[in-house]
Amino acid sequence: MMFKNKKAVSNVIGYILLVTIAIVISTIVFQWMKTYVPTEPLGCPDGVSVFVKDYNYNCTKNQLNFTLTNNGRFNLSGYFIHGTNSSSQELAILDLTPYTPIGTGGNPDTEGLAIFNSENNSFGPGAKTNNTFNFTNSSFGQIYSIEIIPIRYQPTNNNKNRIISCSNAKIKEIIVCS
């Protein structure tokens, strides 16, 4: 009779050891996986802002010139630009970057991206840039509005720069022929 009781205690100790090992392994895996999750989401800092100082849209030549000014507190790297070809259209979906020299149009990964410097944030506060868009070879006709979203390089936790879209600083400009 004595031996049967010891056999049951042996099974209970086995289960306790099994559960303890499972908890230790799960704790180790949790600590290891926690390093792969970023602590803070990447985003633009508050204070990023741009505006269109002035523009000139020649409908007969199908050419748009505008001056973009960084009136925020942070350096920028470029901007996304899209346009509308209808006055009733709310969402700007036309990629305008194939029509400017600083654009990266045609590449689906960088659609709509006009970039000043591909390595750092070189467009500082107070800086102005003149942009020319030539739509003579376009199929969409007249532009009614443009939407500009600034972008900047933001360092990640592992000291790599990632390009971040500052959608909270998006501007919309209604375009009228001159």
C-alpha positions as CSV (number, residue, x, y, z in Angstrom):
1,M,0.0,0.0,0.0
2,M,2.8,2.4,0.7
3,F,4.2,2.1,-2.8
4,K,0.9,3.0,-4.5
5,N,0.8,6.4,-2.6
6,K,4.4,7.2,-3.7
7,K,3.5,6.5,-7.3
8,A,0.7,9.1,-7.2
9,V,2.9,11.7,-5.6
10,S,5.4,11.1,-8.4
11,N,2.8,11.9,-11.1
12,V,1.8,15.1,-9.3
13,I,5.4,16.3,-9.1
14,G,5.8,15.5,-12.8
15,Y,2.8,17.7,-13.7
16,I,4.1,20.5,-11.5
17,L,7.4,20.4,-13.2
18,L,5.8,20.3,-16.6
19,V,3.7,23.4,-15.8
20,T,6.7,25.2,-14.3
21,I,8.8,24.5,-17.4
22,A,6.0,25.7,-19.7
23,I,5.7,29.0,-17.7
24,V,9.5,29.5,-17.8
25,I,9.6,28.9,-21.6
26,S,6.7,31.2,-22.2
27,T,8.3,34.0,-20.1
28,I,11.5,33.7,-22.1
29,V,9.7,33.7,-25.4
30,F,7.6,36.7,-24.3
31,Q,10.7,38.7,-23.3
32,W,12.3,37.8,-26.7
33,M,9.3,38.8,-28.7
34,K,8.8,42.0,-26.8
35,T,12.0,43.3,-28.4
36,Y,10.4,43.1,-31.9
37,V,7.5,45.3,-31.1
38,P,8.2,49.1,-31.3
39,T,7.6,50.9,-28.1
40,E,6.2,54.1,-29.8
41,P,4.5,54.3,-33.1
42,L,6.4,56.4,-35.7
43,G,4.7,59.6,-36.6
44,C,5.3,63.2,-37.4
45,P,5.9,65.5,-34.5
46,D,3.3,68.2,-33.8
47,G,4.4,71.4,-35.4
48,V,4.9,70.1,-39.0
49,S,3.2,72.5,-41.3
50,V,3.4,73.8,-44.9
51,F,1.4,76.2,-47.0
52,V,1.1,77.3,-50.6
53,K,2.3,80.9,-50.6
54,D,1.2,81.7,-54.1
55,Y,0.4,79.8,-57.3
56,N,-0.1,80.5,-61.0
57,Y,-2.1,78.0,-63.1
58,N,-2.1,78.6,-66.8
59,C,-5.0,76.6,-68.3
60,T,-4.0,77.2,-71.9
61,K,-0.4,76.0,-71.4
62,N,-1.6,73.4,-68.8
63,Q,1.1,74.5,-66.4
64,L,1.0,74.9,-62.6
65,N,3.6,76.9,-60.7
66,F,3.4,77.3,-56.9
67,T,5.6,78.3,-54.0
68,L,5.6,75.9,-51.1
69,T,6.7,77.3,-47.7
70,N,7.6,75.3,-44.6
71,N,6.0,77.3,-41.8
72,G,6.4,74.6,-39.2
73,R,9.0,73.9,-36.6
74,F,10.7,70.8,-38.2
75,N,12.7,70.1,-41.3
76,L,11.0,68.2,-44.1
77,S,12.1,65.9,-46.8
78,G,9.4,66.4,-49.4
79,Y,5.7,66.0,-49.9
80,F,3.0,63.8,-51.5
81,I,0.9,65.7,-54.0
82,H,-2.4,64.6,-55.6
83,G,-5.0,66.6,-57.6
84,T,-8.6,66.5,-58.7
85,N,-9.9,67.1,-62.2
86,S,-13.5,67.8,-61.2
87,S,-14.9,70.6,-59.1
88,S,-17.3,68.1,-57.4
89,Q,-14.5,65.6,-56.6
90,E,-13.8,65.5,-52.8
91,L,-10.8,63.2,-52.7
92,A,-7.6,64.0,-54.7
93,I,-6.6,60.8,-56.5
94,L,-4.5,62.0,-59.5
95,D,-0.8,61.5,-59.0
96,L,0.8,64.7,-60.1
97,T,4.5,63.8,-59.6
98,P,5.2,62.5,-63.1
99,Y,4.7,66.1,-64.3
100,T,7.5,67.7,-62.2
101,P,11.3,67.2,-62.2
102,I,11.5,66.4,-58.5
103,G,8.7,63.8,-58.6
104,T,9.0,60.0,-58.4
105,G,6.0,59.3,-60.5
106,G,5.6,56.0,-62.2
107,N,6.9,53.9,-59.3
108,P,3.9,52.3,-57.5
109,D,5.9,52.3,-54.2
110,T,6.5,56.0,-54.2
111,E,3.3,57.2,-56.0
112,G,2.6,60.9,-55.5
113,L,6.0,61.5,-53.8
114,A,8.0,64.7,-54.6
115,I,11.2,64.6,-52.6
116,F,13.8,67.3,-52.1
117,N,16.6,65.1,-50.7
118,S,16.5,61.3,-50.5
119,E,18.7,61.0,-47.5
120,N,17.7,63.6,-44.9
121,N,15.3,66.4,-44.0
122,S,16.8,69.3,-45.8
123,F,13.7,71.6,-46.2
124,G,14.0,73.6,-43.0
125,P,11.5,76.0,-41.2
126,G,11.0,79.1,-43.2
127,A,12.3,77.6,-46.4
128,K,10.5,78.1,-49.7
129,T,10.6,76.2,-52.9
130,N,9.2,76.9,-56.4
131,N,7.5,73.9,-58.0
132,T,6.6,73.6,-61.7
133,F,4.1,71.0,-63.0
134,N,3.7,70.7,-66.8
135,F,0.4,68.8,-67.7
136,T,0.6,69.1,-71.5
137,N,1.0,65.3,-71.8
138,S,-1.6,64.4,-69.3
139,S,-4.9,62.8,-70.0
140,F,-7.0,64.3,-67.2
141,G,-7.4,67.9,-68.4
142,Q,-7.8,70.8,-66.0
143,I,-6.8,70.6,-62.3
144,Y,-9.3,72.0,-59.8
145,S,-7.5,71.4,-56.5
146,I,-4.4,69.9,-55.1
147,E,-3.7,68.2,-51.8
148,I,-0.2,68.3,-50.3
149,I,1.0,66.0,-47.4
150,P,4.5,66.8,-46.0
151,I,6.9,63.9,-45.4
152,R,10.0,63.6,-43.3
153,Y,12.6,61.1,-42.3
154,Q,12.1,59.9,-38.7
155,P,14.7,57.8,-36.8
156,T,13.5,54.4,-35.6
157,N,14.5,52.5,-32.4
158,N,17.4,50.8,-34.3
159,N,18.7,54.2,-35.6
160,K,17.4,53.7,-39.2
161,N,15.6,56.5,-41.0
162,R,12.1,55.7,-42.2
163,I,10.0,58.0,-44.3
164,I,6.9,59.2,-42.5
165,S,3.8,60.8,-44.0
166,C,2.6,63.8,-41.9
167,S,-1.1,63.3,-42.7
168,N,-2.1,65.6,-39.8
169,A,-0.5,68.5,-41.7
170,K,-2.3,67.9,-45.0
171,I,-3.4,71.0,-46.9
172,K,-5.8,71.4,-49.8
173,E,-5.6,74.3,-52.2
174,I,-8.4,75.2,-54.7
175,I,-6.8,76.0,-58.1
176,V,-8.3,78.7,-60.4
177,C,-7.0,79.4,-63.9
178,S,-5.1,82.7,-64.3
